[in-house]
Amino acid sequence: MTVQNIAVKLCGVLQVNNEEEVTAREWRLVGQEQDGAQILTWVSTIRNSDVMNVGVYSNKTKSLSTLYTFETKLNIIQASVNSTHSLLVYVEKIMSPDESTEALYYPYIVSLLPDKVGVPEAVEEASTKQIMLQFVYGKSNKYSPGIRNDRFLLFKHLECIKIYRSPLFLNECDDGSEKWGFDGVYTDPETIVNVFSWAQWDCVNQVLFYIHYRPPTQSFAEGEEVKSPSELTPTLSALQFHADLPHETVLNIPLSLPHVPGAHGAAAACGSYEDDPIPLRVHDCSLDLYIVCDQRGLLCVCHHYLYKPLDDSTSSLVLDDVDLKDSGVNFAYSVTLLHHGCVVHSVVPDLPWSLAKSLRPSYTLYNDNHLLVNIPMLFTHLIDISPHHEPCCHIVVPLEPSDSGPSLAPLLGWGAHAMVDLNTLDVVTMNVTDKELSSTFKSDTVIENKLAIMHYLIQHEGNMELAEELISWLCLNQHDGLGGLQRVMQEYLIGTTYAVTRRSLSASAINLMNWLPFTLHLKFADVKAGGASLCVSVCALWRGAAAAVVLAPRQRVAQFAEDAWTRLWAALCALASPRARLRPEHVRERLAVTLHCYQPEALSRCSTPLSPGAPAARRASLVAHDALPFAELDVCTTSKQEHVIAANLRAVSVHLLSESGEAGALESGVHALATRWAAAQLDAARALCRAAVRAVAAVGAHQPRGFQYIDEMDPTHALILFKILEQYYVATDSIAFPLPQGFSSFFTYLGYRTLPFHAFVQYVHRNVFELQIDVLKTIIASKDDDKKRTVNNKLRLIQLVGEGRGRRALGAWAHRAALLLRARDHAAALLSGGSAPARDHAPHRPVGDAGIAALPSGERLSPLDTFLDLLTAKASLNELDFNLIIEATLASVQQETA
């Protein structure tokens, strides 16, 4: 959060332009225009007398221009200047010395033309009601080159809003030159709003928002409360001003506001005004409302209020009732996300009255997809309002403790997220840094806050490095238990897949992403930030009422122009038909059924799409950083990875074709999107695996990889790695994501080395461990065959795998038990009349045997001779493996005599 001061900066600008000593002081910001220029007043000393200056500053050009100088000090609370800096309107507020009398507002206009010394002229008579003045930008003179018809609005609280015309005429002088002249304001203004309780001017979009009261519309909806016709309903409306077209009402929203006596035109309830020149708002202290509008069709209505729950389950608005202030009050603000058709209610309960009364939230659009709400001395609140997906989460970042905090207003022309403290003129750049997000993630905050941070980093910031770093930290610091780690991992997988796929699509296919999942566990949940608790809830607004809320494009004065209101209308129309996103658990259910038919030996590598080949060569600079602790290659005819990828491809394609309902869905790239989605799933799973193993330092530049690395690991280290990879496996398997090549064998061998054998067998039965041929050969060939229990365990594992894989494992096992089994299998095949297995001519004679001398001779026949006679009678000599039979017979005799 960087800070600079406007007054200090402008004093430096004045010092550069003037050689005399700068005496400017008492700076005050009184206005802001569409071009990003700020209007300020300051007091300076000229010839030993104090004068007041009104000037305009543009931070883009770093220029400060003095518009007008008053010979006396005035209490100017607000001012506005036209686009050519030829007319200035301002409001002077004169406080009464007697507190029993209300202050008076005086509106003035003054000409700034160089050939004529302007004298302030009163626009209207003074009033005790709050008055503000604002020029409307964008009026051109192409239809009347000799006339520049400027307009400005006059706001008078609880009475009216008028539009005045102040034309400038191009006069011809005696010497033939032409000069602009001002003859005064037209005396017959147009009243565009009769009675209003609140108004805000959006200088960027040239929109006037205001709240007025109207009779309620009759509703026949079942269960809806029927209101009396005499009960007026607050309505938020918006007037859009154009350059060469009449203004038009584009928005009418019924509001749910607390009942404030006198809001319909009588005396103000709170009896005081808060003069807000930036942004220009006209209201009393009974209603604190702020609107954030964006050209993409985003509209947020932010309402801040204080209340205290009563015993009868009702609420009371806190104004000046002393009885309600004795205990704590609830500090609340509601944000209506009109483009999503919902309201986000946020409440900080039980704050002291003195603290709650001094706090005033500040709102600004942050990084195009979030609404940043700054609560001084408490926390920074980031609400996800992205137009690309439904509102799903929020982030709460605690602030450092302080005795006081500024009330900030958005500032144009000073960079992104710039806000200003109107009391001190400090310019603050609102930034939620990676350091703040990281510290919040690593704190004892709730898991929903961590999931929201992960969503923000992946889908909105694209900061994958920090996301992987936080997952690595969470693997070793699981404060929320194993369930929290699994949820964060699953959110990483879904979010990364969605973000990568969306960035790779063309503009024509981007709408298809509305049917694919972007989150799994995100939701609005209560969060504790420091000593304060934030309770958040979401409720939906009306559905399918776009025509009654926003003016349809065909009803606009410019029917074919696209602006914020046409985009908002389209967003509200889309809410009428909610889109069903693909659910990963549905893919998992279908995959669970097909896994019963999954036979690795019966499938070929080319039977499914996206068949992985050899590992792609990686850049040398990324090998050490991007490597996994195992070789990314499956040693099998086909892998489960291919099966999972094929299931996801089918699920995505079928879902998009069935839900989109577009005739040209195939041409618009459904299958191309499905392929990119499946490829992004595999990349996300690999990146998550890298983050998980990095947590336990399982990735090194010069360390061995694969089974050798597991054999050299410390038992404790191996157990920790297994527990982390187990959570990774559960996270990926539960949402039907593919695993990297080589992971299954590595994970299986790691489990064999760290778990008791009975637990290992249970994992095999549950299809968690896959006994591929490479890991099976490694387990069988391990040098621990002296124990009878170990041999029996290996024989049990061989029984669990398929027949072909079992024969291959026995052929690689140089042990007497393997030799006997192979010989019996060979003999059984010959005696049953079947084809004998392929011969293995590798010697298997046990060390230290006595050879043929071990067999009996003399008067008794050798059992081997008898057995060979029997075999030769049943099979040809070409099929008989004499060496295998002889070696197995010798091993059997030796085992009996031992």
Secondary structure, 3 states (H helix, E strand, C coil): CCEEEHHHHHHHHHHHHCCCCCCCEEEEEEEECCCCCEEEEEEEEECCEEEEEEEEEECCCCEEEEEEEECCCCCEEEEEECCCCCEEEEEEEECCCCCCCCCEEEEEEEECCCCCCCCCEECCCCECCCEEEEEECCCCCCCCCCEEEEEEEEEECCCEEEEEEEEEEEEECCCCCEEEEECCCCCCCEEEECCCCEEEEECCCCEEEEEEEECCCCCCCCCCCCCCCCCCEEEEEEEECCCCCCCEEEEEEECCCCCCCCCCCCCCCCCCECCECCCCEECECCCEEEEEECCCCCEEEEEEEEEEECCCCCEEECCCCHHHHCCCEEEEEEEEECCCCEEEEEEEEEECHHHHHHCCCEEEEECCCEEEEEECCCEEEEEECCCCCCCCCEEEEECCCCCCCCCEEECCCCCCCEEEECCCCEEEECCCCHHHHHHHHCCCCCHHHHHHHHHHHHHHHCCHHHHHHHHHHHHHCCCCHHHHHHHHHHHHHHHHHHHHHHHHCCCCCHHHHHHCCCCCCCCCCCEEECCEEEEEEEEECCCCCHHHHECCHHHCCCCCCCCHHHHHHHHHHHHCCCCCCCCHHHHHHHHHHHHHHCCHHHCCCCCCCCCCCCCCCCCHHHHHHHCCCCCCCCCCCCCHHHHHHHHHHHHHHHHHHHHHCCCCCCCCCHHHHHHHHHHHHHHHHHHHHHHHHHHCCCCCCCCCCCHHHHHCCCHHHHHHHHHHHHHHHHHHHHCCCCCCCCHHHHHHHHHHHHCCHHHHHHHHHCCCCCCCHHHHHHHHCCCCCCCHHHHHHHHHHHHHCCHHHHHHHHHCCCCHHHHHHHHHHHHHHHHCCCCCCCCCCCCCCCCCCCHHHHCCCCCCCCHHHHHHHHHHHHCCCCCCCHHHHHHHHHHHHHHHHC
